Amino acid sequence: RRSPDLTIAAGAGEFVARAVFWTEDQTPADFLDLAGQHTKARWRTLYRPPPPGPMADRVKAAFTLGSLVGETFLIWQAGDAQQFRNNNQELATFCRILGLGEKMRPRLMAQAKMAEMDEWKDMRQEIVDGHQEIMRTLREQMDDDLALLVDIGAWMRALEIVSKLVQETPEVDKRPLCIGSPALLADMRQDFAKLTPENRRSPLLQPVIAVISELERVWGDPKIGAPTQNMVIRTHEQLRAVMEELTLR
């Protein structure tokens, strides 16, 4: 794995044009690591409430499961065993909705034990691997769309978290961190485009692609110069709103 590029563009015209904060081999865990290096992260203030009880809509459930995976990376940063157990119970619930309950149970139980024993160093790779196993198992079930939505949901939650951190960080040169890079947004848009036409056009998912496209347009403009605080606030509000709509209602 390549080390993340920790340099930050200084010239106004370079702020957003360079893929400073994300490379394609990075996971949400890497992204939150980087956010912690560049901000004064108070991770425990960023927890969110659990999603509402079992969802009949498998598309919504997959996106929500992804957001819970993203939450796992946040809780790992906080090193909070109780919150980890709580989130793992939610993960187990949504895995069952998607037919992954039996296959994911051993890993989720092992993760809960590791959290109980404060084995956080070893836990990091375990939760990265768990994210990949969920997607791989869904693909084996011929649920490719659901696998894509788990990944998009995890990244959307990571962006929501990091944009909040950046909102509370005064340095102008840290602001592009809130979208990782235009390349990350393009990657998410391309994943969305791989969904079947039925899901790609569904009213449920329109807010997701609308936000990705809008952020890509705003942050990808080479004429934009130094990003403003209002851009960061607007970015976080857009991400927060779509995550709330799809995963907390």
Long-range contacts (C-beta under 8 A, 24 or more apart in sequence): 1-25, 1-26, 1-30, 4-30, 4-33, 4-34, 6-34, 6-37, 8-38, 8-173, 8-174, 8-176, 9-173, 9-176, 10-173, 12-225, 12-226, 13-222, 13-225, 15-173, 15-175, 15-176, 15-224, 15-225, 15-226, 15-227, 16-176, 16-182, 16-219, 16-220, 16-221, 16-222, 16-224, 16-227, 17-182, 17-222, 18-181, 19-181, 19-182, 19-183, 19-184, 20-176, 20-177, 20-181, 21-176, 21-177, 21-180, 21-181, 22-180, 22-181, 22-183, 22-184, 23-183, 24-183, 24-187, 27-128, 27-131, 28-69, 28-70, 28-73, 28-131, 28-154, 28-155, 28-157, 28-158, 29-73, 29-76, 29-124, 29-127, 29-128, 31-158, 31-162, 31-180, 32-73, 32-74, 32-77, 32-158, 32-161, 32-162, 33-77, 34-177, 35-161, 35-162, 35-165, 35-166, 35-177, 36-77, 38-169, 38-174, 38-177, 39-165, 39-166, 39-168, 39-169, 39-174, 39-177, 40-168, 40-169, 41-77, 41-165, 43-74, 43-75, 43-77, 43-78, 44-78, 44-80, 44-83, 46-74, 46-161, 46-164, 46-165, 47-71, 47-74, 47-75, 47-78, 47-83, 48-243, 48-248, 49-248, 50-86, 50-87, 50-90, 51-90, 51-94, 51-247, 51-248, 52-248, 52-249, 53-93, 54-93, 54-97, 55-94, 55-97, 57-204, 58-97, 58-98, 58-143, 58-146, 59-145, 59-146, 59-149, 59-199, 59-202, 59-204, 59-205, 60-204, 60-246, 61-94, 61-97, 61-98, 62-98, 62-138, 62-143, 62-145, 62-146, 62-147, 62-149, 62-150, 62-153, 63-149, 63-150, 63-152, 63-153, 63-156, 63-205, 63-208, 63-246, 63-247, 64-94, 64-153, 64-246, 64-247, 65-91, 65-94, 65-95, 65-97, 65-98, 65-134, 65-150, 65-153, 66-149, 66-150, 66-151, 66-152, 66-153, 66-154, 66-155, 66-156, 66-157, 67-153, 67-154, 67-156, 67-157, 67-243, 67-246, 67-247, 68-94, 69-127, 69-130, 69-131, 69-134, 69-150, 69-153, 69-154, 69-157, 70-153, 70-154, 70-155, 70-156, 70-157, 70-158, 70-160, 70-161, 71-157, 72-127, 72-130, 72-131, 73-127, 73-154, 73-158, 74-157, 74-161, 76-120, 76-123, 76-124, 76-127, 79-118, 79-120, 81-115, 81-116, 81-118, 84-111, 84-112, 84-115, 85-112, 85-115, 85-116, 88-112, 88-115, 95-134, 98-138, 98-143, 98-146, 99-141, 100-134, 100-137, 100-138, 103-133, 103-137, 104-130, 104-133, 104-134, 104-137, 107-133, 144-194, 145-195, 145-196, 145-199, 148-191, 148-192, 148-194, 148-195, 149-195, 149-199, 149-205, 151-191, 152-188, 152-191, 152-192, 152-208, 153-246, 153-247, 155-184, 155-188, 156-188, 156-208, 156-211, 156-239, 156-242, 156-243, 157-243, 159-239, 160-236, 160-239, 160-240, 160-243, 163-232, 163-235, 163-236, 163-239, 164-236, 164-240, 166-232, 166-236, 167-229, 167-232, 167-233, 167-236, 172-226, 172-227, 175-226, 175-227, 175-228, 175-229, 175-231, 175-232, 176-219, 176-227, 178-232, 178-235, 178-236, 179-215, 179-219, 179-235, 182-216, 182-219, 182-220, 185-212, 185-215, 185-216, 185-219, 185-220, 186-216, 188-212, 189-213, 189-216, 204-246, 207-241, 207-242, 207-245, 207-246, 208-242, 208-246, 210-242, 211-238, 211-239, 211-242, 214-238
